[in-house]
Amino acid sequence: MAIHTRPRPGLSTVQLHNRMILSARRIITEHWPRVDRCPICGSGWPCRPTETAHGYLATAGQGNWAPPQCAGSRR
């Protein structure tokens, strides 16, 4: 019979919330448009992942967040 160890406790609610905010910001930064097209999806902007990330940030009280200007100049 195998002995199972107890699983480690997961993230707290605050830690999960903070990670979700960081993930949403990363998605928005990576999908930020170059000449009105998403560089990842290739679709018109805003693409679906960006809309979802903006929606989450809006529920977290950060709906007007946009990446720094230098993020749009990455290639």
QUIMO-V120054 format. One record per helix or strand of 3 or more residues. SS is the DSSP state (H for helix, E for strand). FROM is the first residue (numbers start at 0). LEN is the number of residues. If there is no record, write none. Layout:
ss & from & len
SS & FROM & LEN
SS & FROM & LEN
//
This chain:
ss & from & len
H & 12 & 18
H & 47 & 12
H & 68 & 5
//
